[in-house]
Amino acid sequence: MIEVAARVYRTRRAGERYDTDAPTTLRGASQVPLDVVVDQISLSGCHIVTPEEVSVGELISLGIAGLGRVEALVVRRTRTGYGCAFISHVPPSLLARVGEDTPVVALSDDRPLHVFDADADVPDVEKLPIRTRFLLIAGFCALSWIAIITFIAAI
């Protein structure tokens, strides 16, 4: 387990700010992943360190080690990176895990965990009789071989 030394800042922010060096993957509008570092984090946002260019006002997705994937808005540029405000809800209990070497999972993903829906209506599909299906498959195979033989003969 990795221990992270944290310093708490008392500010007018909605939550306490913590120092960290959490490896993070940033995805912007282009969806190209960028490796960045989150050096400060709070319940309301974070500061990312990166030499890459990110637009102020851009909606981004951050995959933060130990926390998961969160949606954020880039609100300001700093000397070393960018200040971001979280759009996704970040549970306070997960802030203590920021920087741990754990898989990144989505925090605010509304997609279902599985595709099967037991309550969905199953559509009635009329299948052709087996003999008709067999004749169609055999016919398409014969046509394919005829096309191949004609092509080879033309060469």
C-alpha positions as a Python dict, from the first residue, in 0.01 Angstrom:
ca = {
    (1, 'M'): (0, 0, 0),
    (2, 'I'): (126, 345, -88),
    (3, 'E'): (122, 610, 181),
    (4, 'V'): (48, 962, 67),
    (5, 'A'): (155, 1253, 281),
    (6, 'A'): (-116, 1518, 268),
    (7, 'R'): (-123, 1878, 379),
    (8, 'V'): (-463, 2032, 449),
    (9, 'Y'): (-528, 2391, 339),
    (10, 'R'): (-800, 2595, 511),
    (11, 'T'): (-964, 2811, 247),
    (12, 'R'): (-1309, 2934, 151),
    (13, 'R'): (-1348, 2635, -80),
    (14, 'A'): (-1637, 2393, -40),
    (15, 'G'): (-1399, 2117, 72),
    (16, 'E'): (-1054, 2072, 217),
    (17, 'R'): (-769, 2063, -33),
    (18, 'Y'): (-514, 1781, -21),
    (19, 'D'): (-165, 1755, -172),
    (20, 'T'): (-107, 1443, -378),
    (21, 'D'): (94, 1315, -673),
    (22, 'A'): (-176, 1100, -831),
    (23, 'P'): (-103, 974, -1182),
    (24, 'T'): (-399, 1067, -1400),
    (25, 'T'): (-522, 1021, -1756),
    (26, 'L'): (-685, 1328, -1908),
    (27, 'R'): (-920, 1299, -2206),
    (28, 'G'): (-1047, 1616, -2368),
    (29, 'A'): (-1274, 1677, -2666),
    (30, 'S'): (-1033, 1493, -2898),
    (31, 'Q'): (-1046, 1184, -2669),
    (32, 'V'): (-666, 1148, -2701),
    (33, 'P'): (-536, 1031, -2361),
    (34, 'L'): (-278, 1254, -2194),
    (35, 'D'): (-74, 1148, -1891),
    (36, 'V'): (-91, 1421, -1626),
    (37, 'V'): (-48, 1445, -1248),
    (38, 'V'): (-304, 1573, -998),
    (39, 'D'): (-103, 1759, -734),
    (40, 'Q'): (-396, 1903, -533),
    (41, 'I'): (-750, 1773, -491),
    (42, 'S'): (-1065, 1861, -300),
    (43, 'L'): (-1430, 1760, -316),
    (44, 'S'): (-1501, 2043, -558),
    (45, 'G'): (-1205, 2012, -796),
    (46, 'C'): (-836, 1959, -853),
    (47, 'H'): (-520, 2103, -1001),
    (48, 'I'): (-351, 1910, -1281),
    (49, 'V'): (13, 1950, -1378),
    (50, 'T'): (85, 1914, -1749),
    (51, 'P'): (294, 2085, -2017),
    (52, 'E'): (21, 2002, -2272),
    (53, 'E'): (-221, 2268, -2395),
    (54, 'V'): (-577, 2244, -2259),
    (55, 'S'): (-845, 2505, -2327),
    (56, 'V'): (-1004, 2692, -2038),
    (57, 'G'): (-1376, 2613, -2052),
    (58, 'E'): (-1319, 2265, -2197),
    (59, 'L'): (-1505, 1967, -2050),
    (60, 'I'): (-1260, 1689, -1971),
    (61, 'S'): (-1257, 1342, -1822),
    (62, 'L'): (-994, 1259, -1561),
    (63, 'G'): (-901, 901, -1470),
    (64, 'I'): (-741, 958, -1129),
    (65, 'A'): (-552, 669, -967),
    (66, 'G'): (-729, 556, -652),
    (67, 'L'): (-1038, 767, -724),
    (68, 'G'): (-1179, 672, -1063),
    (69, 'R'): (-1306, 859, -1365),
    (70, 'V'): (-1458, 1201, -1302),
    (71, 'E'): (-1588, 1468, -1537),
    (72, 'A'): (-1448, 1817, -1486),
    (73, 'L'): (-1447, 2166, -1634),
    (74, 'V'): (-1115, 2345, -1686),
    (75, 'V'): (-1172, 2678, -1508),
    (76, 'R'): (-829, 2842, -1500),
    (77, 'R'): (-472, 2817, -1622),
    (78, 'T'): (-184, 2831, -1375),
    (79, 'R'): (192, 2851, -1409),
    (80, 'T'): (227, 2469, -1388),
    (81, 'G'): (-106, 2342, -1518),
    (82, 'Y'): (-481, 2391, -1489),
    (83, 'G'): (-745, 2427, -1219),
    (84, 'C'): (-1051, 2207, -1273),
    (85, 'A'): (-1396, 2202, -1115),
    (86, 'F'): (-1557, 1861, -1083),
    (87, 'I'): (-1889, 1810, -1256),
    (88, 'S'): (-1919, 1452, -1131),
    (89, 'H'): (-1994, 1392, -765),
    (90, 'V'): (-1687, 1274, -576),
    (91, 'P'): (-1763, 1076, -259),
    (92, 'P'): (-1562, 1215, 35),
    (93, 'S'): (-1465, 862, 141),
    (94, 'L'): (-1270, 816, -185),
    (95, 'L'): (-1047, 1123, -139),
    (96, 'A'): (-832, 927, 106),
    (97, 'R'): (-760, 673, -172),
    (98, 'V'): (-631, 926, -427),
    (99, 'G'): (-290, 820, -553),
    (100, 'E'): (-328, 452, -464),
    (101, 'D'): (-234, 204, -732),
    (102, 'T'): (-588, 87, -811),
    (103, 'P'): (-779, 50, -1137),
    (104, 'V'): (-966, 355, -1258),
    (105, 'V'): (-1344, 306, -1267),
    (106, 'A'): (-1624, 539, -1366),
    (107, 'L'): (-1786, 726, -1077),
    (108, 'S'): (-2070, 889, -1269),
    (109, 'D'): (-2133, 642, -1547),
    (110, 'D'): (-2505, 587, -1594),
    (111, 'R'): (-2458, 296, -1832),
    (112, 'P'): (-2586, -40, -1709),
    (113, 'L'): (-2332, -294, -1588),
    (114, 'H'): (-2482, -558, -1816),
    (115, 'V'): (-2671, -559, -2143),
    (116, 'F'): (-2937, -822, -2067),
    (117, 'D'): (-3275, -680, -1969),
    (118, 'A'): (-3514, -945, -1837),
    (119, 'D'): (-3815, -713, -1873),
    (120, 'A'): (-3754, -630, -2239),
    (121, 'D'): (-4006, -759, -2493),
    (122, 'V'): (-3855, -1022, -2718),
    (123, 'P'): (-3957, -950, -3077),
    (124, 'D'): (-4126, -1225, -3276),
    (125, 'V'): (-3904, -1318, -3568),
    (126, 'E'): (-4037, -1528, -3851),
    (127, 'K'): (-3767, -1762, -3971),
    (128, 'L'): (-3766, -1919, -4312),
    (129, 'P'): (-3807, -2298, -4324),
    (130, 'I'): (-3483, -2495, -4294),
    (131, 'R'): (-3502, -2618, -4655),
    (132, 'T'): (-3531, -2259, -4786),
    (133, 'R'): (-3239, -2140, -4569),
    (134, 'F'): (-3024, -2431, -4690),
    (135, 'L'): (-3106, -2358, -5057),
    (136, 'L'): (-3023, -1987, -5012),
    (137, 'I'): (-2687, -2065, -4850),
    (138, 'A'): (-2602, -2325, -5118),
    (139, 'G'): (-2703, -2082, -5394),
    (140, 'F'): (-2485, -1800, -5258),
    (141, 'C'): (-2191, -2040, -5222),
    (142, 'A'): (-2238, -2158, -5584),
    (143, 'L'): (-2256, -1796, -5706),
    (144, 'S'): (-1939, -1711, -5515),
    (145, 'W'): (-1750, -2003, -5673),
    (146, 'I'): (-1879, -1907, -6018),
    (147, 'A'): (-1752, -1550, -5964),
    (148, 'I'): (-1411, -1678, -5850),
    (149, 'I'): (-1377, -1919, -6144),
    (150, 'T'): (-1484, -1646, -6391),
    (151, 'F'): (-1226, -1406, -6244),
    (152, 'I'): (-948, -1665, -6266),
    (153, 'A'): (-1046, -1753, -6626),
    (154, 'A'): (-1038, -1385, -6723),
    (155, 'I'): (-677, -1353, -6604),
}
